[in-house]
Amino acid sequence: MCRPVRLDQDRSGAGLVVLSDAAIPAGEKLTLFLVGAAGPLELRVKVIAAQPRILKGAVLHRLRLSVLSIAPAIEEDACAAVD
């Protein structure tokens, strides 16, 4: 299942942090699709920490991620490939 996430600031500068509406436990491996100037990328990541946050009245989950691998995304619609 594809879920949108939002990149969040990592104050330590040591990793990738996203905000998600889904609670995902530490240790879970995920695929993250990013679109940028270099084109779409597929990142395999592992959740190393998860903390709930309240943002504008909504409960979100701040996920600190460890990047396992990065590759160009093959599919135009990445979510269609995994759904």
N, CA, C and O atoms as a GROMACS GRO file, in nm:
protein
  332
    1MET      N    1   0.084  -0.117   0.000
    1MET     CA    2   0.000   0.000   0.000
    1MET      C    3   0.090   0.124   0.000
    1MET      O    4   0.185   0.133   0.078
    2CYS      N    5   0.060   0.217  -0.084
    2CYS     CA    6   0.134   0.344  -0.090
    2CYS      C    7   0.068   0.447   0.000
    2CYS      O    8  -0.055   0.460   0.003
    3ARG      N    9   0.151   0.520   0.072
    3ARG     CA   10   0.104   0.628   0.157
    3ARG      C   11   0.195   0.747   0.134
    3ARG      O   12   0.317   0.732   0.125
    4PRO      N   13   0.137   0.866   0.124
    4PRO     CA   14   0.222   0.984   0.111
    4PRO      C   15   0.292   1.014   0.243
    4PRO      O   16   0.234   0.995   0.350
    5VAL      N   17   0.414   1.062   0.234
    5VAL     CA   18   0.488   1.108   0.351
    5VAL      C   19   0.545   1.246   0.319
    5VAL      O   20   0.552   1.287   0.203
    6ARG      N   21   0.583   1.315   0.422
    6ARG     CA   22   0.642   1.447   0.405
    6ARG      C   23   0.780   1.448   0.470
    6ARG      O   24   0.795   1.404   0.584
    7LEU      N   25   0.880   1.496   0.397
    7LEU     CA   26   1.013   1.506   0.454
    7LEU      C   27   1.011   1.604   0.569
    7LEU      O   28   0.944   1.707   0.563
    8ASP      N   29   1.083   1.572   0.674
    8ASP     CA   30   1.092   1.657   0.792
    8ASP      C   31   1.238   1.693   0.816
    8ASP      O   32   1.328   1.622   0.772
    9GLN      N   33   1.259   1.800   0.886
    9GLN     CA   34   1.395   1.844   0.916
    9GLN      C   35   1.459   1.750   1.017
    9GLN      O   36   1.401   1.718   1.121
   10ASP      N   37   1.580   1.708   0.985
   10ASP     CA   38   1.659   1.626   1.078
   10ASP      C   39   1.765   1.718   1.138
   10ASP      O   40   1.864   1.750   1.073
   11ARG      N   41   1.742   1.759   1.260
   11ARG     CA   42   1.831   1.858   1.324
   11ARG      C   43   1.974   1.809   1.338
   11ARG      O   44   2.067   1.890   1.343
   12SER      N   45   1.994   1.679   1.346
   12SER     CA   46   2.130   1.627   1.361
   12SER      C   47   2.201   1.618   1.226
   12SER      O   48   2.324   1.612   1.221
   13GLY      N   49   2.125   1.616   1.118
   13GLY     CA   50   2.184   1.605   0.985
   13GLY      C   51   2.237   1.467   0.955
   13GLY      O   52   2.313   1.449   0.860
   14ALA      N   53   2.200   1.369   1.036
   14ALA     CA   54   2.259   1.236   1.022
   14ALA      C   55   2.168   1.134   0.954
   14ALA      O   56   2.204   1.017   0.945
   15GLY      N   57   2.053   1.176   0.904
   15GLY     CA   58   1.966   1.076   0.844
   15GLY      C   59   1.849   1.137   0.772
   15GLY      O   60   1.843   1.258   0.750
   16LEU      N   61   1.758   1.053   0.735
   16LEU     CA   62   1.638   1.091   0.664
   16LEU      C   63   1.521   1.078   0.760
   16LEU      O   64   1.506   0.976   0.826
   17VAL      N   65   1.438   1.181   0.767
   17VAL     CA   66   1.323   1.180   0.856
   17VAL      C   67   1.200   1.217   0.776
   17VAL      O   68   1.201   1.313   0.699
   18VAL      N   69   1.091   1.140   0.794
   18VAL     CA   70   0.965   1.169   0.728
   18VAL      C   71   0.852   1.172   0.830
   18VAL      O   72   0.863   1.114   0.938
   19LEU      N   73   0.744   1.240   0.793
   19LEU     CA   74   0.621   1.239   0.871
   19LEU      C   75   0.519   1.157   0.795
   19LEU      O   76   0.500   1.176   0.675
   20SER      N   77   0.452   1.066   0.864
   20SER     CA   78   0.356   0.976   0.802
   20SER      C   79   0.229   0.971   0.888
   20SER      O   80   0.234   0.992   1.009
   21ASP      N   81   0.116   0.944   0.824
   21ASP     CA   82  -0.007   0.926   0.902
   21ASP      C   83  -0.017   0.783   0.955
   21ASP      O   84  -0.108   0.752   1.032
   22ALA      N   85   0.076   0.697   0.914
   22ALA     CA   86   0.075   0.557   0.957
   22ALA      C   87   0.180   0.533   1.065
   22ALA      O   88   0.293   0.581   1.055
   23ALA      N   89   0.142   0.458   1.167
   23ALA     CA   90   0.237   0.416   1.269
   23ALA      C   91   0.314   0.297   1.215
   23ALA      O   92   0.255   0.194   1.183
   24ILE      N   93   0.446   0.311   1.204
   24ILE     CA   94   0.529   0.204   1.151
   24ILE      C   95   0.637   0.175   1.254
   24ILE      O   96   0.710   0.266   1.294
   25PRO      N   97   0.649   0.052   1.297
   25PRO     CA   98   0.745   0.020   1.405
   25PRO      C   99   0.890   0.023   1.359
   25PRO      O  100   0.920   0.001   1.241
   26ALA      N  101   0.978   0.050   1.453
   26ALA     CA  102   1.122   0.042   1.427
   26ALA      C  103   1.155  -0.099   1.379
   26ALA      O  104   1.100  -0.197   1.429
   27GLY      N  105   1.245  -0.107   1.284
   27GLY     CA  106   1.284  -0.236   1.228
   27GLY      C  107   1.216  -0.268   1.097
   27GLY      O  108   1.264  -0.352   1.021
   28GLU      N  109   1.103  -0.204   1.069
   28GLU     CA  110   1.028  -0.229   0.946
   28GLU      C  111   1.108  -0.177   0.826
   28GLU      O  112   1.165  -0.068   0.832
   29LYS      N  113   1.110  -0.255   0.717
   29LYS     CA  114   1.174  -0.212   0.593
   29LYS      C  115   1.068  -0.164   0.496
   29LYS      O  116   0.962  -0.227   0.481
   30LEU      N  117   1.096  -0.052   0.429
   30LEU     CA  118   1.000   0.012   0.340
   30LEU      C  119   1.067   0.053   0.210
   30LEU      O  120   1.190   0.055   0.200
   31THR      N  121   0.986   0.085   0.112
   31THR     CA  122   1.034   0.147  -0.012
   31THR      C  123   0.979   0.288  -0.015
   31THR      O  124   0.859   0.310   0.001
   32LEU      N  125   1.068   0.384  -0.036
   32LEU     CA  126   1.031   0.525  -0.041
   32LEU      C  127   1.060   0.576  -0.181
   32LEU      O  128   1.172   0.562  -0.229
   33PHE      N  129   0.959   0.633  -0.247
   33PHE     CA  130   0.976   0.689  -0.380
   33PHE      C  131   0.988   0.839  -0.369
   33PHE      O  132   0.901   0.905  -0.312
   34LEU      N  133   1.096   0.895  -0.425
   34LEU     CA  134   1.118   1.039  -0.423
   34LEU      C  135   1.126   1.090  -0.566
   34LEU      O  136   1.180   1.023  -0.654
   35VAL      N  137   1.071   1.208  -0.588
   35VAL     CA  138   1.079   1.271  -0.719
   35VAL      C  139   1.151   1.403  -0.702
   35VAL      O  140   1.113   1.485  -0.619
   36GLY      N  141   1.254   1.422  -0.781
   36GLY     CA  142   1.332   1.545  -0.773
   36GLY      C  143   1.386   1.584  -0.909
   36GLY      O  144   1.345   1.529  -1.011
   37ALA      N  145   1.477   1.679  -0.910
   37ALA     CA  146   1.534   1.730  -1.034
   37ALA      C  147   1.607   1.620  -1.112
   37ALA      O  148   1.612   1.624  -1.235
   38ALA      N  149   1.663   1.523  -1.041
   38ALA     CA  150   1.736   1.414  -1.107
   38ALA      C  151   1.643   1.304  -1.157
   38ALA      O  152   1.688   1.207  -1.217
   39GLY      N  153   1.513   1.320  -1.133
   39GLY     CA  154   1.417   1.218  -1.174
   39GLY      C  155   1.372   1.136  -1.054
   39GLY      O  156   1.418   1.159  -0.942
   40PRO      N  157   1.283   1.040  -1.077
   40PRO     CA  158   1.232   0.959  -0.966
   40PRO      C  159   1.335   0.860  -0.914
   40PRO      O  160   1.408   0.797  -0.991
   41LEU      N  161   1.339   0.847  -0.782
   41LEU     CA  162   1.430   0.753  -0.716
   41LEU      C  163   1.351   0.658  -0.628
   41LEU      O  164   1.247   0.694  -0.573
   42GLU      N  165   1.402   0.538  -0.614
   42GLU     CA  166   1.345   0.437  -0.525
   42GLU      C  167   1.447   0.410  -0.416
   42GLU      O  168   1.557   0.363  -0.443
   43LEU      N  169   1.410   0.439  -0.292
   43LEU     CA  170   1.498   0.417  -0.178
   43LEU      C  171   1.444   0.302  -0.095
   43LEU      O  172   1.326   0.302  -0.059
   44ARG      N  173   1.528   0.206  -0.065
   44ARG     CA  174   1.493   0.102   0.032
   44ARG      C  175   1.543   0.154   0.165
   44ARG      O  176   1.660   0.189   0.178
   45VAL      N  177   1.455   0.159   0.264
   45VAL     CA  178   1.489   0.218   0.393
   45VAL      C  179   1.445   0.126   0.506
   45VAL      O  180   1.362   0.038   0.487
   46LYS      N  181   1.502   0.150   0.623
   46LYS     CA  182   1.462   0.078   0.744
   46LYS      C  183   1.430   0.182   0.849
   46LYS      O  184   1.505   0.278   0.868
   47VAL      N  185   1.317   0.165   0.918
   47VAL     CA  186   1.277   0.256   1.024
   47VAL      C  187   1.366   0.227   1.146
   47VAL      O  188   1.368   0.116   1.198
   48ILE      N  189   1.438   0.330   1.190
   48ILE     CA  190   1.524   0.309   1.307
   48ILE      C  191   1.465   0.372   1.433
   48ILE      O  192   1.506   0.339   1.544
   49ALA      N  193   1.369   0.461   1.416
   49ALA     CA  194   1.298   0.518   1.531
   49ALA      C  195   1.166   0.576   1.483
   49ALA      O  196   1.156   0.626   1.371
   50ALA      N  197   1.064   0.569   1.568
   50ALA     CA  198   0.932   0.623   1.535
   50ALA      C  199   0.875   0.690   1.659
   50ALA      O  200   0.874   0.634   1.768
   51GLN      N  201   0.826   0.813   1.640
   51GLN     CA  202   0.767   0.887   1.750
   51GLN      C  203   0.641   0.957   1.702
   51GLN      O  204   0.641   1.019   1.596
   52PRO      N  205   0.532   0.948   1.779
   52PRO     CA  206   0.411   1.022   1.741
   52PRO      C  207   0.431   1.172   1.764
   52PRO      O  208   0.501   1.213   1.857
   53ARG      N  209   0.369   1.252   1.679
   53ARG     CA  210   0.373   1.398   1.690
   53ARG      C  211   0.234   1.451   1.662
   53ARG      O  212   0.159   1.392   1.585
   54ILE      N  213   0.200   1.562   1.725
   54ILE     CA  214   0.074   1.629   1.692
   54ILE      C  215   0.110   1.753   1.612
   54ILE      O  216   0.186   1.838   1.659
   55LEU      N  217   0.054   1.764   1.492
   55LEU     CA  218   0.080   1.876   1.404
   55LEU      C  219  -0.052   1.928   1.352
   55LEU      O  220  -0.124   1.858   1.280
   56LYS      N  221  -0.083   2.050   1.388
   56LYS     CA  222  -0.209   2.114   1.347
   56LYS      C  223  -0.329   2.027   1.383
   56LYS      O  224  -0.423   2.014   1.305
   57GLY      N  225  -0.326   1.969   1.501
   57GLY     CA  226  -0.438   1.890   1.552
   57GLY      C  227  -0.444   1.746   1.502
   57GLY      O  228  -0.535   1.672   1.540
   58ALA      N  229  -0.351   1.706   1.418
   58ALA     CA  230  -0.351   1.570   1.364
   58ALA      C  231  -0.233   1.491   1.422
   58ALA      O  232  -0.125   1.546   1.444
   59VAL      N  233  -0.256   1.363   1.447
   59VAL     CA  234  -0.148   1.277   1.495
   59VAL      C  235  -0.070   1.226   1.373
   59VAL      O  236  -0.126   1.160   1.285
   60LEU      N  237   0.058   1.257   1.370
   60LEU     CA  238   0.148   1.207   1.266
   60LEU      C  239   0.260   1.130   1.334
   60LEU      O  240   0.280   1.141   1.454
   61HIS      N  241   0.330   1.053   1.257
   61HIS     CA  242   0.438   0.971   1.310
   61HIS      C  243   0.568   1.015   1.244
   61HIS      O  244   0.581   1.015   1.122
   62ARG      N  245   0.664   1.054   1.327
   62ARG     CA  246   0.795   1.098   1.279
   62ARG      C  247   0.884   0.976   1.273
   62ARG      O  248   0.915   0.914   1.375
   63LEU      N  249   0.924   0.941   1.152
   63LEU     CA  250   1.002   0.820   1.128
   63LEU      C  251   1.144   0.857   1.090
   63LEU      O  252   1.166   0.927   0.991
   64ARG      N  253   1.241   0.813   1.169
   64ARG     CA  254   1.383   0.830   1.133
   64ARG      C  255   1.422   0.706   1.054
   64ARG      O  256   1.403   0.593   1.099
   65LEU      N  257   1.478   0.728   0.935
   65LEU     CA  258   1.504   0.620   0.843
   65LEU      C  259   1.653   0.603   0.816
   65LEU      O  260   1.728   0.700   0.812
   66SER      N  261   1.694   0.480   0.799
   66SER     CA  262   1.828   0.446   0.755
   66SER      C  263   1.815   0.402   0.609
   66SER      O  264   1.735   0.314   0.578
   67VAL      N  265   1.892   0.462   0.520
   67VAL     CA  266   1.885   0.427   0.378
   67VAL      C  267   1.968   0.302   0.352
   67VAL      O  268   2.087   0.298   0.383
   68LEU      N  269   1.903   0.200   0.296
   68LEU     CA  270   1.969   0.074   0.264
   68LEU      C  271   2.021   0.072   0.121
   68LEU      O  272   2.130   0.021   0.095
   69SER      N  273   1.943   0.129   0.027
   69SER     CA  274   1.986   0.135  -0.113
   69SER      C  275   1.908   0.244  -0.185
   69SER      O  276   1.798   0.282  -0.145
   70ILE      N  277   1.968   0.294  -0.294
   70ILE     CA  278   1.905   0.396  -0.378
   70ILE      C  279   1.920   0.351  -0.523
   70ILE      O  280   2.028   0.310  -0.565
   71ALA      N  281   1.810   0.360  -0.599
   71ALA     CA  282   1.814   0.323  -0.741
   71ALA      C  283   1.715   0.412  -0.816
   71ALA      O  284   1.620   0.463  -0.756
   72PRO      N  285   1.735   0.430  -0.946
   72PRO     CA  286   1.635   0.502  -1.024
   72PRO      C  287   1.503   0.425  -1.020
   72PRO      O  288   1.502   0.303  -1.029
   73ALA      N  289   1.392   0.497  -1.006
   73ALA     CA  290   1.260   0.432  -1.008
   73ALA      C  291   1.228   0.395  -1.152
   73ALA      O  292   1.244   0.477  -1.242
   74ILE      N  293   1.182   0.274  -1.173
   74ILE     CA  294   1.154   0.224  -1.308
   74ILE      C  295   1.016   0.267  -1.355
   74ILE      O  296   0.999   0.304  -1.471
   75GLU      N  297   0.919   0.262  -1.268
   75GLU     CA  298   0.781   0.292  -1.305
   75GLU      C  299   0.754   0.441  -1.302
   75GLU      O  300   0.805   0.512  -1.216
   76GLU      N  301   0.674   0.489  -1.397
   76GLU     CA  302   0.630   0.629  -1.395
   76GLU      C  303   0.543   0.654  -1.271
   76GLU      O  304   0.562   0.753  -1.200
   77ASP      N  305   0.449   0.564  -1.248
   77ASP     CA  306   0.362   0.574  -1.130
   77ASP      C  307   0.407   0.467  -1.033
   77ASP      O  308   0.360   0.353  -1.039
   78ALA      N  309   0.497   0.504  -0.943
   78ALA     CA  310   0.559   0.408  -0.852
   78ALA      C  311   0.457   0.336  -0.765
   78ALA      O  312   0.472   0.217  -0.739
   79CYS      N  313   0.354   0.406  -0.720
   79CYS     CA  314   0.255   0.341  -0.635
   79CYS      C  315   0.176   0.235  -0.710
   79CYS      O  316   0.136   0.135  -0.651
   80ALA      N  317   0.154   0.254  -0.837
   80ALA     CA  318   0.084   0.154  -0.916
   80ALA      C  319   0.166   0.024  -0.921
   80ALA      O  320   0.110  -0.085  -0.932
   81ALA      N  321   0.298   0.038  -0.914
   81ALA     CA  322   0.384  -0.080  -0.921
   81ALA      C  323   0.377  -0.164  -0.794
   81ALA      O  324   0.401  -0.285  -0.799
   82VAL      N  325   0.345  -0.101  -0.679
   82VAL     CA  326   0.346  -0.175  -0.553
   82VAL      C  327   0.206  -0.203  -0.500
   82VAL      O  328   0.191  -0.289  -0.414
   83ASP      N  329   0.106  -0.135  -0.547
   83ASP     CA  330  -0.032  -0.158  -0.499
   83ASP      C  331  -0.092  -0.282  -0.560
   83ASP      O  332  -0.206  -0.316  -0.531
   0.00000   0.00000   0.00000
